[in-house]
């Protein structure tokens, strides 16, 4: 059904069905659209979007939609319609419209179209069957493209939100012209440890810091991989001219590191944050 170029391909019979479907759709478009708008106003997110649009904007959007459908169904030029569908999927995802709401609209349209097609072609069973099959194919194509783009956009938004959360959970504070403080709270897994290292090294460069206090009082546990990553961070900071002081090692974490055989002899460690800041300020 799909070509190598990523557009749907239909045989002669289905093309005839698409023409019959389009003719019935276009002839009844105003009534179909009126019925759909009733449902749209019952769906919170979609309703909010529609209310923000002027009548001119809605008329232009409807005109474009009909034009693109006509090109696809009658002329076989699917690319503009698919591009518009992708844009719709991305827009609705970004605006927080659930895919369920979009699916309800499409399902309602499908239910409204069946009696329209029956009225137009009910006297010819074969033609009616082709038209209904073509309608289902069109809706499948539209939902597939919209759904794919919706998912891609949602995944991108989730990734951006996760990155923002990671940055908020690992703030780097400048205590004075030469001293930075990195308080870490929560689980420190490998991915987060990597993010901490990247942000810390960038902050050392940007602030020209010569000392950094990394406080892990709020870290409940550290495994061997994270501990090794911490050692690599200390070494990388040293290469950039900054000394790292690690504070807040809990008895549980300290015992775990000893059991794991992690060598912290090259790391400046202090029992609490105050002691670490004092040691950092005492550097020449």
N, C-alpha and C positions, 0 to 999 in steps of 0.2 A: 504493500500500500504506500510505502514511502520510497522516494527515489534517493539516489546517492547525494543529491543536492539538498535533501532534507525537506522535500515538499511531497504532499500526497499525490498518488497516481491512481486514476480510476479508469476502468474499461468503458466501452461505448454504452452499455446498458446502464451503468451507474451514472455516467455523464447525463444520460437522458433523465434519470431519476433526479439528479441535482438540478436540472433545469425546471422540472415540474415542482420540485420543492421550493426553489427560488421564486417562481411565479406565484405560487400560493402564499408564500411568506410576504412578498412585496405587496400583493393585493390586500392583505389583511394586516399590514404592518402597524398601522395606527391603532387598531383595536388591540393587537397583541402587546404593543408597547404600553398602552394605557393599563392593561391588566397587570403587566409586570411592575409598573410603577407603584401599584397598590401594595404589592408584596415588598418592594424595596423599602417603602416607608414603614414597614413592620420590622425591618432588620436594623438594629441600632447603628452599626458602623456605616453601612451603605447609605442609610437615611441621612446621617450626619454629613456625608460627602456630597450627596445630591443637594441638600439644603444650602450648601455653600456655593453651588453653581448657579449662574444666571441662566435665564431662559435662552439667551443667545448662545451661551456655551453648550447647553444641552442640545440645542438644535444643530449646532455645528458638529458635535460628537455623533449625533444620530445620523446626520448626512454622511459623515465620513464612514461610519460603520456600514451603512447601506451600500455605499460606493465600493468599499473593499470586498464586501460579500458578493456583490454583483461581478466584480472582476474575477474573483476566485471561482464562483460556481458556474458562471457562464463562459468565461474566457480562459479558465484554467490558470490564471495568474495568482498564485497563492502567496507569494512572498510578502507583498504589502500587508495582507490580512494577518499572516502569521507574526510579522514584526509588530503589528498593532496589538495582537493578543499577548505577545511577550511583554510589551510595555504595560498593558493592563495588569498582567500578573504581578509584575514588579511593583507597580504603583499601589495596588491593593495590599500587597504584603507589607510595603513600607508604611502604609497608613494604618496598619493594624487590623485590616478586615480579615476575618477568619475565612479559610477556604470553604468551610461549611456554608457560610452565607452565600458565597459565589455559587456553590454547587446547588443550593436551593433555588437560586434564580434560573440556572440553566435547566434544572429538572422541571421547574414550573413552565418554562418556555416549551420544553419538549411535550409536556402534557397538553398544553394549549394548541400545539401545532397538529397533533394527531387528528382531532375532529375537523380542523381546517383542511387537511389533506384528504380526509374521508369525504368531505363535502365536495371537494374539487374533483376527485378521481374515484369516487366510490363505485361508479358504474363500470370501471375497468380494474379488476382485481390485480392483474399483472402490473399495470401502471401504478396503482396505489401501493403495491408492495415495493416497487422500485423507489418510489418517492419517499416512503417511510424509511427504507433502508438507507437512502441517500441522506436523509435528515439525521439519522443516527450516526452515520459516518462523519458528517460535518461536525456534529456536537462532540464526537469522540476526538476529532482532530483539534478542535478548539480547546477542549478541556485538557488534552494531553500537553499542548503547548503552554497554556496558561498555568497548569499545575507544575510543569517543569520549572518555569521561570519563577513561580511563586516559591517553590522549594529552594531554589538557588538564592533568591533574595532573602528569604527567612534565615537560611544558613549563614549568609554574610552578615546579617544584622545580629544574629546570635554571637558570631565570632567577634564582632565589634563590641558588643555588650560585655562579653567575657574579658576582652582585653581591657576595657574600661574598669571592670571590677578588679582585675589583677593590679592595675595601676593604683586604684584607690586603696587596695589592701596592702600595698607595699610603698607607702609614701617615703620620699627621701627629703629630709629636712636639713636646712643649712643653719647650723648653730652659730657659726661665725665665718669669717672670711676663708678659713682654712679647714674647717671641721664640718663633716656631714654626719647625720644620724639616720640610720635605717632601722626602724622598729618593725619587726616581722611578727604578725599575729596569725594564728591558725595553722592548718596543715601545710607543711612545706614539702610538696612532692617534687619529682624531677622537673616537670614542666615549669612549675612556679619558681623553682630554684634557678632555672635557666633564665627566666624573665627577670628575676631579681638581679642576677649577675649583669645582664645586658644593661638594665636601667642604672645600676650602680656605677658601672664603668663609664657610661655616658655622662652621669652626673659629676664624676671625678674630673672628667675632661672639661665639661662646661664650666664648673666652678673652680677649677685648678686647685682642688682640695689636696691637702697633704696628709689628712687623717680622716678615718671613717670609723664610727662606732656602729656595729651591727648588733642590735639587741634582740635576742631570741627568747626572751622571758615568756612570751605568749605562744611559743611553739611546743605542742604537747609531745611530739616524737620526731626523731630524725633517724632515717635509715642510712646504711652504708653509702648508697649512691648519692644521697643528698649531702652527706658529710664530705665525700670526696669532691662534690661540686663546690662546697663551701671552701675547701682547701684550694681548689683551682681559682676561685674568686679572689681569695687572699693573695695568691701568687700573681694573678693578673693585675690586681690593684697595686701591688708592690712594683711591678714593672712600669706602671704609670706614675710612680713616685708617691704613692699614698700608702700609709700604714693602716692596717685594719685591726680594730679591737673588737673581739666578740664578747658580749656580756649576756648574763641571764641564763647560763647553762643550768638547767634544773638537775637535781641529783639523779632523777630518772634518766634524763638524756645523757648526762655524763657517764653514768654506769653503762648505758647501752653502747656508747661510743667505745668505751674501754673493752667491753665484751666483743664488739665487732673488730677490735684491733685497729681502730682509726688513730693515726699518729697526729696529735695536735700540738706537738712540741714546737712547731714553727709558727704557731698562732698565738697572738696576745689574747689571753682570756682573763676575764674579771667576773666576780660573782654578781655584781649588780651594775645597773646603768650609770649610777653616780661615779663609781670607781673607774669605769671605762672612760667616761668623759674627762675626769680628772687626769687620767694617764695620757689621754690624747692631747689635752691642753698642755701637758708638761713636756711634750716633744719640743726639741729645739727648732 
